[in-house]
Each structure stands twice: as structure tokens, then as C-alpha cells.
Amino acid sequence: MPKKPGSWPFMEAQKISARLKKQDHPDPIVFETGFGPSGLPHIGTFAEVARTVFVKNAFEHLTGRTAVIYAFCDDMDGLRRVPKNLPNQDMLAEHLGKPLSAIPDPFGCCESYSDHMENELVKLLDHYRFDYQLKISTKEYKTGAFNPGLHLILENVEPIKQIIIPTLKDENRENWSPFFPVCANCGRIYTTRVSGYFPDRDSISYECVESFGEGNGIKGCGHKAETSILDGSVKVGWKVDWALRWLSYHVTYEMYGKDLIDSARLSGRIQRMLGGQPPEGMTYEMFLSEDGKKISKSIGEGLTIDTWLKYAPIESLLFYLFHNPRKQRRLYFDVIPRNVDEYLAEVMRYPGLPEKERCDSFLWQIERSGHDVPVYTSNINFSMVNNLISAMGADNKDLLLNYLKRYDPSVSDNKKIVSDLVDSGLNYFRDFIEPQKKHRKPTQNEAEILRELKDRLDAYQGEDEDEIQAMVFDVARDKGIEPADLFKTIYQVLLGQDRGPRFGTFTRLIGKDRVKSLIQEKLKA
């Protein structure tokens, strides 16, 4: 019996397939992913789209059916606070409480704040040729895509209140409404309070007073009016908005972060009450910062996609995101080198996999998305490149490539990937390694030990990495010290860092003469 695919995207695809057998929908089957453009998109934003693409690929392969991804941008969401990493802070502060689509672009290059953030994400999605359709909240409301659902919500305000209000803080219960009108006078959305509901004419009345809850006390203008709920004059609050999208688009699948489990549950109750069926979904763990805290996009935390691409190829980012989403992981600069090496190892392993097992590999997803699977046959990895750059202290790409070719002649057959590794390694070295380097002088005893190591290298005529590595252990034993202490001395004195490469590989890479010269330089210092 053939082995069934066991990777998490196929497990999700099986859930969707089982659901459709009970409650079928015509093709295409709708998958949704959401994006709040309150700040520059970081990797967590990109991750949800990428992972949804992985599931879509698995679903279409497993079932032979077609699916579509709606990437929904909630640009009618209001700006609650000014992200710290954006320009024109004072200007943005003046527009707090307004929909993101109604705020000027702080960078001055796009029509609005949200346009800029959307474009940043779309550039990368399109660059990688992800198969998705962008849905913009302002446009969807204004063109009437949500009008039937909004009418249903207005007719069911009281049942919806009964679902939501018990979950709110006491101080937020009295004025809560599923509707957020856009003030016709000041343009703010979080300062309006609904004062009346008129289902017979699809309208509500409101007063612009002061925001509450997440609006952070933004002042209103006092304007009072009655407004239609249709065609973009209002939006509905987050949990109701989610249910509205699921209902209006007939969404069958959506994944979401662990922090939104309660929101998904409430949105599902609202959708059922309105006559719909909540989608299948998967909860994923949130990325953490280096110190183990949740990354906040709204205050400008987290790696941006452009930042990752400065130090590593896009495929290595997708490989990182392919790992089990239910496992909590930290996401910061130091994960990049190790992840690139794991990605290269997977590239080298892939050609040897049996055809039926390939769909559980990340690289199958590259094939499925219409890209050529990279081919790599060299032993050079990112860690080795970084170690070479660190040891040489050289900002000379041609010189570095010559060293790598001498170490591994197959570099000539893998020019593009190795060249990119060197470019990325130089960026990484300039930004993270060089500023942290702190060379120290050896003590008298350490100088004697290093001199002994240099003499043994001088006497050795071979180039075997294991034999060179063994020299360190031999010298440590003869001098009565722990090998770990000698390695630390080598790294701190020669490289100016606490940790470093395997000594045998390092010496083989840059050459015994270069290592001996390094030792001699430090002994004279």
C-alpha cells in the first residue's frame, strides 16, 4: 500500500477534504488569510499567506479540485497608535482613529498609509508568484460585497450582542455595537457610538464622542447623524467582521494564530447564528522575539521580509515557515545562518528521495508553485562562508570565492548559490559580527600553548581536517588543560569572538599558512 503524505499541509488538506464530503461546495474552494496593514509587514504576516499556499497545494494535489486564496487586507481598521519605526510621527498622530485607507502615506510615495503597507507585502507575494487574490476591505465594503451580510447583522443585532457582550470588560459593555460608523465630519471610526438601529431602511444613528477599549481614548468631534450601513459608510467590529467575511465569501479554510482562538470561536458562533458554517482551520504558534516575548508589529518589532532577504534567499525563509507551525519558535537574526544551512542540506537531499515521498518535502512546494527546484552539490554552507569572512576580516568577494574554490572545486558548478551565500555572508558580517568582535591578547601561558599549536601545524605536511582537529586535543592534553578552554582561547585571540568554526575545517578552508600567520600576529601584539 503506498505511503500517504504525512506532512502538516497534507494533514490539513485531509481535514478539508473530509468536510467537503459532508458539506460540498462548488469549485473553487475558498481559503482566506488576513492582513492588518497597521505597520510594515514582518515575517509573521508573510508566513500566514505562505502556509496557506502550502495547504492549498496539498489540497489540490490530494483531491484534484481547485482552490483560491483570498488575501484580505483590513484597511478600514483604524490606526490606534503610531508604530515607532515609521517616519512623520506627528502627522500620523493627527490621524489616530481614522481608517488606514484614509491616512496619508508617511513615506509619501503611495495614495494612503494602507496602500504603502499593502504594496510592501504584495511585492514579495508577486515576486514569488504566489497564487492568491487580494481583497481590500475599503473596496469590498464600498462595492457592496458585504451588503447582504450587513443587512443580516442589522436584523440580528440583539442576538449578536448576547454572544459578544459577556466576553467584554464591564466598562466596554454599555456602548458596544457590532457597527463602527465612519464619522461624516471628522472621518474617524473609533469615536462613533451607535444610538439607534433602523433595519427597515438599512441604517443606524450615531454620535462621534470618544473611543473606548483599543481606541486608546481618541477624542471625537461631537457630530451626530444617521447613516446607511451599506456601501462603506460603516464597518463591523473585528469578530463580527471575520464572521461577515466567512459568510460572504463562503470560506472553507483559514488558519490563525493561537492568540485568536477565542475570537475564532466567537466569530464561528456569529456565523452559525447568521446561517453559515465556520471554516476549517488550524491554529499556529506565534513567533517570539529573541527574549521570548510575542512580536508586536504595531510598535515595529520583528524581522521584516526585506531584512531576511538581505542575509538569505527567499527559499530559506519559506523553508523556515514550512516547519511545524504549531511549534513555538523564536524569530530573530541569529536563526538565519542555521536555517540557511538546513535549507541547503534539504536541497542536497531532495534528488535522492523516492518520488512518492517528495511531496512531504518543502521543495515539493517549490515545484508545485511553478518554480525550478534548486540544485546544489557543494559542501560549502552559510556557516562556513561566515567563518571564512570572520577569519579573513576581508570585504573582498573575489578573494573569498577563491578560498572557497580551493577548499571545494565543485564551487565552480554551483556558482549562483555560492555567490549569493558570499554576498549574504558579507552583509551579515558587516551588520552583526564585525561590530561585536573583541580581540584580546593571550596570557603568557596561552601564548606558549598557541606557539606549540603553530609549531605542530608547521611540521604537519597533510591537509586532513580530522588530523588538524586532533592537534588541538593533543596540545590541550600535553599542556594539561581542557580542550574546550583551548578552543575558546583560539576563538577569542584569533577571531575576537567566543565561539567559532571547527578548527580542522577552518584551517583547511583558509590554509595552514594563514592560520600560522594569525597566531604569529597575535603573539607579537
Number of C-alpha atoms within 10 A of each C-alpha: 3 6 7 13 17 11 16 19 22 22 16 21 23 17 14 20 18 11 15 14 9 8 9 12 13 10 10 11 22 21 26 25 23 19 20 20 28 25 23 26 25 22 22 22 19 20 18 23 22 21 20 22 24 25 23 26 23 26 24 16 15 15 12 9 14 15 20 17 24 21 20 18 21 24 26 25 25 24 29 22 18 22 20 13 13 14 14 12 13 10 14 20 14 11 22 22 28 23 25 26 24 20 22 19 21 17 12 12 11 14 13 19 25 28 21 22 22 23 15 17 20 17 11 15 16 11 10 16 12 16 17 19 12 14 18 20 22 22 15 17 20 15 13 14 18 22 20 13 21 26 17 16 24 20 17 16 15 13 13 22 15 10 14 21 16 10 12 12 10 9 10 12 14 10 12 17 18 22 25 22 29 25 26 15 13 16 20 26 28 32 27 28 24 20 14 11 18 15 17 9 11 17 18 20 18 23 19 26 18 18 20 18 11 12 18 14 15 18 18 22 16 15 14 18 15 17 19 16 27 21 18 21 18 23 25 20 16 15 19 24 21 20 27 26 19 25 24 16 15 18 22 22 24 22 23 18 17 14 12 14 14 12 17 23 13 20 24 22 20 28 24 14 16 19 11 18 19 22 23 16 16 15 16 19 15 21 22 17 18 16 9 12 11 15 20 16 23 19 16 19 17 23 18 17 21 15 13 19 15 15 24 23 16 17 19 20 21 21 20 20 19 20 14 14 20 14 10 13 17 17 22 15 16 12 13 20 22 12 17 23 17 17 22 23 15 16 19 16 14 19 14 9 11 9 9 11 15 16 23 17 18 22 24 20 22 19 13 17 16 12 13 11 16 14 15 22 14 18 15 21 20 24 17 22 24 23 21 22 24 23 21 17 14 13 15 12 14 11 11 19 18 13 17 23 16 14 17 14 14 16 22 13 13 15 15 11 19 22 16 15 23 25 18 21 27 25 17 21 21 15 12 13 17 15 9 12 14 13 15 16 16 19 12 10 10 16 19 14 21 24 16 16 19 21 12 16 18 12 8 14 9 11 15 13 16 13 12 22 17 13 19 23 17 13 19 19 12 10 15 9 13 12 16 12 11 19 20 15 24 22 20 20 24 22 21 21 20 15 13 19 17 14 20 19 19 20 23 21 23 20 15 21 13 15 21 19 12 17 19 16 11 16 19 8 8
